[in-house]
Amino acid sequence: MMAVTEDARVTQLLARARAGDAAAMGAAYAAVYEELKRAARVQLRRMRDAFQTTALVNEAYLKLAAGADLKAVDRNHLLALSARAMRQVLVDDARARKADKRGGGQEALTLTASLGNGDAAAVEVLALDELLTSLHQLDARAAQIVELRYFGGYEEAEIGDMLGISERTVRRDWRKARAFLLAEMRA
């Protein structure tokens, strides 16, 4: 019962944010902040990236808040948009690190501290981002499932709830997407 009221409160806050209430967006994001931190922690642990969980969630918020066209309609939609924003933050960071390796030998100050695994993680994030763009053209829902699972750190049941589909459909699309991604990575 409590989750339903929290969902309704987030939905109301998002409606106010779409109507121009800037403080409502912050309040909606604060309501899902701990869940986003949990998802980011899972993702960063899996990637073995030195990016800080709080920094990732905060950077994702800044990306969302800067978007004048925030159209999140409910809690699940906000979580999905946040996962996409986290993906964009990680991809931007990976691109910057990759560019720094090629550029003038100057040490750049970034949000991450690369401790050896960072360069490999940067390449992996960039490769996955390119593959997801290709997959999105073939199957947008499968690409969104990969994004939510990989960049958002969500489980199948959570993804099913967010997208309004069954866990079985999530598993089927995940297997299909994984097969596509593996085939493309080997090509």
C-alpha positions in Angstrom: 0.0 0.0 0.0 2.8 2.4 0.9 4.5 1.8 -2.5 1.3 2.8 -4.3 1.0 6.0 -2.4 4.7 6.8 -3.1 4.2 6.0 -6.8 1.1 8.3 -6.8 3.1 11.1 -5.1 5.9 10.8 -7.6 3.4 10.9 -10.5 1.8 14.1 -9.0 5.2 15.7 -8.6 6.1 14.9 -12.2 2.8 16.4 -13.4 3.7 19.6 -11.5 7.2 19.5 -13.0 5.8 19.2 -16.5 3.6 22.2 -15.7 6.6 24.3 -14.9 7.2 23.7 -11.1 11.0 23.3 -11.0 11.0 22.3 -7.3 8.7 19.4 -8.1 11.2 17.8 -10.4 13.8 17.9 -7.6 11.3 16.4 -5.1 10.3 13.6 -7.6 14.0 12.8 -8.1 14.6 12.8 -4.3 11.8 10.3 -3.9 13.6 7.8 -6.2 17.1 8.8 -5.2 17.9 5.8 -3.0 16.6 3.4 -5.6 18.8 5.1 -8.3 21.8 4.9 -6.0 21.2 1.2 -5.5 20.9 0.7 -9.3 24.0 2.8 -10.0 26.0 0.9 -7.3 25.1 -2.5 -9.0 26.0 -1.2 -12.4 29.3 0.3 -11.4 30.3 -2.8 -9.5 29.6 -4.9 -12.5 31.6 -2.5 -14.7 34.5 -2.3 -12.2 34.4 1.4 -12.8 35.9 3.9 -10.4 33.0 6.3 -11.0 31.4 7.2 -7.7 27.7 6.1 -7.2 26.6 9.5 -5.9 28.4 11.3 -8.6 26.7 9.2 -11.3 23.2 9.7 -9.9 23.8 13.4 -9.5 25.2 13.8 -13.0 22.2 11.9 -14.3 19.9 14.3 -12.4 21.7 17.3 -13.9 21.2 15.8 -17.4 17.5 15.3 -16.7 17.0 18.7 -15.1 18.7 20.4 -18.0 16.3 18.8 -20.5 13.6 21.3 -20.8 11.4 18.6 -22.4 11.2 16.2 -19.4 8.1 14.1 -20.2 8.3 11.6 -17.3 4.7 10.7 -16.4 5.2 8.3 -13.5 7.8 6.7 -11.3 8.7 3.9 -13.7 9.1 6.4 -16.5 11.4 8.5 -14.4 13.5 5.5 -13.5 13.8 4.5 -17.1 14.8 8.1 -18.1 17.3 8.1 -15.3 18.9 4.8 -16.5 19.2 6.4 -20.0 20.8 9.5 -18.4 23.2 7.3 -16.5 24.1 5.7 -19.8 24.8 9.1 -21.3 26.9 10.2 -18.4 29.0 7.0 -18.5 29.4 7.2 -22.3 30.4 10.9 -22.1 32.9 10.0 -19.5 34.3 7.1 -21.5 34.6 9.3 -24.6 36.5 11.9 -22.6 38.9 9.4 -21.2 39.5 7.9 -24.6 40.1 11.4 -26.0 42.4 12.2 -23.2 44.6 9.2 -24.0 45.1 10.6 -27.5 45.5 14.3 -26.6 48.4 16.4 -25.5 49.6 14.3 -22.7 47.9 16.6 -20.1 46.2 14.9 -17.2 42.6 15.9 -17.2 40.5 16.1 -14.0 37.4 13.9 -14.4 34.7 12.5 -12.1 36.4 9.1 -12.2 39.8 7.9 -11.0 41.1 5.4 -13.5 42.9 2.7 -11.7 43.8 0.4 -14.6 40.3 -1.0 -15.2 39.0 2.3 -16.3 40.4 2.3 -19.8 38.9 -1.2 -20.5 35.6 -0.1 -19.0 35.6 3.0 -21.2 36.0 1.0 -24.4 33.3 -1.5 -23.2 30.9 1.3 -22.5 31.5 3.0 -25.9 31.2 -0.3 -27.8 28.0 -1.2 -26.0 26.6 2.3 -26.6 27.2 1.9 -30.4 25.7 -1.6 -30.4 22.6 -0.4 -28.5 22.1 2.2 -31.1 22.1 -0.5 -33.8 19.8 -2.8 -31.7 17.4 0.1 -31.1 16.8 0.3 -34.8 15.9 -3.4 -34.9 14.1 -3.8 -31.6 13.6 -0.7 -29.5 12.1 -2.6 -26.5 15.0 -5.1 -26.4 17.5 -2.2 -26.5 15.6 -0.5 -23.6 15.8 -3.8 -21.6 19.5 -3.9 -22.1 19.8 -0.3 -21.1 17.8 -0.8 -18.0 19.6 -4.0 -17.1 23.1 -2.9 -17.9 23.1 0.8 -17.2 20.3 0.9 -14.7 21.2 -2.3 -12.8 17.6 -3.4 -12.6 16.4 -7.0 -12.3 13.9 -8.7 -14.7 10.9 -8.3 -12.4 11.7 -4.6 -12.0 12.1 -4.1 -15.7 8.8 -5.9 -16.4 7.0 -3.6 -14.0 8.6 -0.5 -15.6 7.7 -1.5 -19.1 4.4 -3.1 -18.3 5.4 -6.5 -19.7 5.8 -9.9 -18.1 9.1 -11.3 -16.7 8.9 -14.0 -19.4 8.8 -11.3 -22.1 11.7 -9.5 -20.5 13.8 -12.8 -20.4 12.9 -13.5 -24.0 13.9 -10.1 -25.2 17.0 -10.1 -23.0 18.2 -13.4 -24.6 17.4 -12.1 -28.1 19.3 -8.8 -27.3 22.2 -10.6 -25.8 22.5 -12.9 -28.8 22.5 -9.9 -31.1 25.1 -8.1 -29.0 27.4 -11.1 -28.8 27.2 -11.7 -32.5 28.0 -8.1 -33.3 30.9 -8.0 -30.9 32.4 -11.1 -32.5 31.9 -9.7 -36.0 
